[in-house]
């Protein structure tokens, strides 16, 4: 519906005026009139119902629409009564004053249909649109069932030269530089803003009046330090911001927040699609804030329709971007037409896409409420939360907001304990922050009892929550590893886990977890990972599962600490799907830059673990994982009742694991693993499997470690199909280490070529058992290699069959791989 020849900033505005007159929020400036009607009134053309109409008899009868303000009219859409069997004859006219009219179209519709028909017009500035009818091919009646007008956004940068401010000014980088029209990202050109190095610095512009905003374009600094402009918010408000803090701005009614996690470019375009007078850019961590330019692109004036609810059980509450105010618990429907998002809210909610999602893009929406259809327990603070989760058989709704934990439970090793059962915990719009300094105040005894969220009850559901650890300086992640490892406020008192799941039937649905704070951090496991480590370990893992039938669906888990992502100890039938587990990598050369007083300095930057690497210097051009494994199975675990049980079946589907030490490592499980539609990226080990496991339609690379690793030659009968992706690689590892028997393994190519040839080694378990042939057995394996990576069949391989595009070197016995 938008002509593609228009500028990229031109955006459709389809005004469905819907003047169902008498609605409380119908705009008085909008009006539809007609020269006459037969009782089928003009407003019927705006009710989204082709079964109603406006009708008037006689040549020259007209219907007129007042848009309320001047717009660039691009097109109109008209549905005609009985338009499937007859042709109407019309003029389409526009006017700025309602008296002088310009005809943009004369004729009949392009086709016969009951649906709306599109009339493309020459772009013309107008406030009024009139349809003049001259009867139809059967009689003199003029009848229209539905009408829309399409206007274009101006595309103008309305921030240019406007008043600006910022939280502080450093190096004479005044705030007005970001609206001077100069997008040059070189500091030396004198057109870049600069704040002090501070916590959550901000910059903002006052547009002078409330305007329609299509998008905000940001230009970053380019000659250095571009990474500072990352993990930031663009905030938009019709009224002044009442707080300089990020949490205060985010909680202010009527503020829309647009989060950008990556480093901004030149430009980075952020779609807004709302009105606003004040636009703020604010970092979420500690850094100077520098902007080369900020453009605020004007959009079309948004004229909301008179709303209708999902059905008669709902009561109108608020228009889009307004506060839907009520007390206690209500169900809220947000949307328009047939497209609605539903939620349960406590003490009101701002009616916008940020809070409630966007069920139908490009359409003005509204909020409707009704009484909750079941009983809920209302929770407004963390103390009330702890009381509620000690009880059972509840639906608990916590009020939207950001909450910071300030105290431990009486055992001094736990922050929250979920010992009730059969509870649904609705954390939609809730962020719970647990400072690393609080974790450091935990008791170090008894061992293995330190945990943030101790989930003891059965059948608990965590819904839509955000859970994160926070550093004292507010940083998203560590930049100075030496300082981090010297300050105990930045790590826990002892090795710990964020979520420890004892209960059976626990579900995590659409939660975001960010783990921060460990000692050591910055060097992976090269100082050790258990007993006998070179330093006292205070590891910090994400989710430990010991209960059965646990479901993780839609989790975004970021591990910025030395510890596992999700690991199973004694759990059976664990299902992980639609999730992302992500850690962090670091180049060896960067570790040397930490200096002699770093943790690695006293060891002359030589690795202290594992045994076969002890004494070897850190490799400068090698990427190292800073975490432990993404999804990991241990041999066994202790249940809540004290029994020790083997770890069982694990299913992983439609999930990504990125930059963890081992992406998916389940060889110690006693039951098969089922892995489908999974992608691994940049791990030291890609897939390591239990007996009889399946890897189906999955992807991965061997950039930083082997894509497939048989860590034991006693693991058999794996069925593997992996499409190989290629990333810039480091290190001297093999593409795959394959041992055991009865496997069917297929490596498919995605069409890209690796930058380094790496061997697929059959009859090899890698560094751990290097040189000991008793651990390297490989037999009766079918290998299909459709990549150009070479295959080496070692002396301990036998009866290996299949085909390989890459060259085959056969040192084994009875092999027929070709």
Secondary structure, DSSP 8 states (H G I E B T S, - for coil): ---TTS-TT--EEEE-----TT-TT--TT-EEEES--SSS-GGGGGSS-TT--EEEESTTEEEEEEEEEEEEEEEEEEEETTTTT--EEEEEEEESSSSS-EEEEEEE-SS--SS-EEEEEEEEEEEEEEEEEEEESSSSEEEEEEEEEEEE----BTTTT-EEEES---TT--GGGGGSS-----GGGS------SEET-EEEEEEEEEEEEEEEEEE---SS-GGGS-SEEEEEESS--S-SSHHHHHHSTT-EEEEE-S---EEEEEEEEEEEEEEEEEESSEE----SEEEEEE-----------SSTT-EEEEETTSEE--SSEEEEEEEETTEEEEEEEES-EE-SHHHH--SSTTS--EEEEEE-SS--EEE-SHHHHHHHTTS-SEEEEE-SEEEEE----TTSSEEEEE---SEEEE-TTEEEEEEHHHHHTS---STT--EEEEE-SSS-EEES-EEEEE-TT--SS-S-HHHHHH-GGGS-SSSEEEEEE-STT-EEES-EEEEE--BS-SSTTTT-SSTT-SS--B-EEEEEE-SSS-EEES-EEEEESSS-SEEESS--SEEEES-EEE--EEEHHHHHTT-TTSTTGGGTTB---SGGGTT-B--TT-EEESS--SEEE-SEEE-TTS-EEE---EEEES-EEES-SEEEE-TT-SS-EEEES-EEES-SEEEE--TT-EEEEEEE--SSSEEEE-S-TT----EEEEEE------SS--SEEE-EES-EEEEEE-S---SS---EEES---GGGTT-GGG--EEEEEEEE-SS--EEE-TTEEEEEEEESS-EEE-SBS----
